[in-house]
Amino acid sequence: MITSRRRLIGAMAVGATALGLPRNLTSERALAQVADPRPLDLGATALGHNRFREVLLPQVRAALDRHSAVVTRRDIAGLVDFSAPSRAARFYLLDMEEGQVISTHLVAHGKGSDPANSGWVERFSNRPGSFASSEGSFMTSQTYVGEHGRSRRLIGLEPQNDMAEPRAIVIHGAAYVDPNMAVSQGRVGRSQGCFAVSRREIDDVLELLGEGRLLFAAK
């Protein structure tokens, strides 16, 4: 657990790997080893300060309250801002005690959400076979090793995403989520609806966003 009032501040244009988070650590140990904390600068990211403070952070807190019976670990939460293009680091790990960003990561959206492969989410779906991303509140579940390596299962908590388990919507690493691709093509690849992140960063994401925490996706 995170000690109250601990200052957890991450660099905004890079993910956890670039911050030097070691692999295979618990959340507390990994966070304790982040060196050279810097002031939060949301203006340097796709997530503007006003949108974060006035829109998204209150939505995450409301979701934590709404699902407090099942989401019992409130120290760290995940936020995916699908209003941003896939070339942006739009997956945010949040310190909910301080209301600050720990780290940011590239994340893919589903093919069914972006049929033209424009890099932008056009629509959501909860339907099996849609290959689309879903919005709303998810609870993180156990890790497992599957087709994409170490991954984390997700449980959809709302009508718009309650098919997450039957659809096998998870957090996993993927070669098609790559910073060089984001720069050269203006987008990363698309998933079949999963929250796919860089293979270099998947271990850090899975450790920080451990079991029993909230992942909130919105546009």
N, C-alpha and C positions, 0 to 999 in steps of 0.2 A: 504494500500500500504506500501511497505517497504521503510523506509527512506534511502536516498542515503548514501552509505559508511557504513551502519550498518553492524556489523560483525556477520554473522550467521554461526556458526560452530557446527555441531552435532557430537556425538560419532559415529564411523564407524561400529561397530559390532552389534549395537542394533537399534531397531526402535524407533519411536517417543514415545511410551509408556514408554520404559525404560529410556528415557531422561526426563521423568516427564512432558510431555506436557499435560496440563489439557484438559478435554473434552469440546466440544461444545463452542469453542472460535473462533473468527475470526482469520485469518492468522496472522495479526499483533500482536494481543494480545497473541496468543499462542507462537509465536516466541519470544516475549519480555520476556516470563517467563521461557525460557530455562536457567537453572542455570549452572554455572561453565563451560563457553565455553573453548574448548580445541583445539589445533592445528589440522588441517586437516591431516589425515594419511591414504591416499588411499591405501598404501601398505599393510595395515592390512585387506583389504577387497578383495572380488573377482574382484573388479574393480581396476586394477593397475593404478598408477599415469600416466604413459605414454599413456595408452589407453584412459584414461579419458581426458587428456589435448590435445592430438594430434589427436584423432579420434572422440570420442563420443561428447565431449563438442562442437567442431566446427559443428558437424552434427545437434545438437540441435539448435545452434544459426542460422544455415542456414535454418532450418525448420521454426524457428520463423520469419525470414525475408521473406521466401517464402510464408508464410501464414499470413502475417501481416494484410491483409485486414479483416480477420475473427478472428484471435487470437490477441486480442487487449491488453490482460493483460500479460505482459512480465516479471513480477517480479519473479515469481516462475514457474518452469516447472518440469514435471515428466519425468524420463528416465528409461526404462526397458532394461537391457542388457541381451538379450536372448542367448548370447554366454556363459553365466555362467549357472551352473546347478541349479535346483530348490532348492537345500539345501542351497544355498548362498542367502544372502540379496541383491538381484539384482535390486530392485525397488528403485530408488534414487529420492529424492525431492531436487531440485537444486535452490539455490539463484543465479539467472542469472546476477544480478548486480555485485556480487563478484566472480562469477564463482566457487562457492564452494557448497559442499554437506550439506544440512540441516539435513537429516535423511535417513536411509536405512531400507528396509522392505523386508521380504519374499514375493514372489508373484508366483502364480501358472501359468502354461501355459496350453493350451488346449490338450485334449486327442488325437485329430487328429494330433497334432504336435509331439507327442511322443507315438506312438502306442504300443511300447514295455514297456512303463512305466519305462524307464531308468533314468528319471530325467533330460534328456537333450532334447532341442528342435531340431528335425530333419528337420522339414519343416514348412512352413507357408501356409495358405490358406485364401482366401476371400469368399469361396463358402459356401452358406447356407447349413447346415447339415454336414459340415466337422468336426465340433467340434474342429477346429484348431485355434491357435493364428494367428493374422495378424500383419504384421510389418508396420512401417511408422508413419506418423503424425496423431494424433487424437486431436480434441478439446473437452475439458470437457464441459458438458452441465448440466442440472438441476439434483438435487437429487430427489429421490423418495423412497418410502418404498414398497418393494416387497417381493418375496419369500425368499430372503437372507437378509432381513432387509433393513436398509438404504443403498442406493447405488447411484452411479452417472452415468448418461448416457454419452456415447461417440459418437462423430461424426467423421467418417473417412474422411480424407481430401485428400486422394490420391487413385489412381486406385487399389492399392493392399489392401486397407482397406475400400473402400467406401460402403461396405455392412454392416458396423458395426451396424448401426441402425436397418435395417431389421433383422439382426442376433441377436439383443439384446445383443451386446457386451458392457459390463459395468464394472465399478469398484465396487466390493462388498466384503463383509467379508465371510469367510468360515471356518468351523471347521477343514477342512482337510489341512489348511495352519497353521502349528503349529511348533514352534521351537523344541519341543521335538521330533516330528515326523521327522523333518529334521535331527536331530542327530541320532535317533535310526534306521531309515530306509534309511538314505542317500538321501532323497528326500521328498518333500511334495506331497500332492495329486494333481490331475489334474482337470481342469475346462472344460467347454464346449466351451472354447475360450475366456472367460472373464478374466480380470485381478483381480483375487481373492487374497485377503490379509487376514491376521489374523483378527479374530473378535475383538481381543483386540485393534487392531490398526486402524480399519476401520474409526472410527470417526476422528482420527487425520489426516489420509490421506485425507479424504473428505474435512476437514476444510482447510488444507494447500493447497491442489490442488483444489481450488475453480473453479467456473464456468468461462468459457472463457479463460482457460489456455491450454498450450500445454502438451500432453503426447506423448512422442516419444519412439517407440519400435524398436530395431535393434538387429542384431546378428553379 
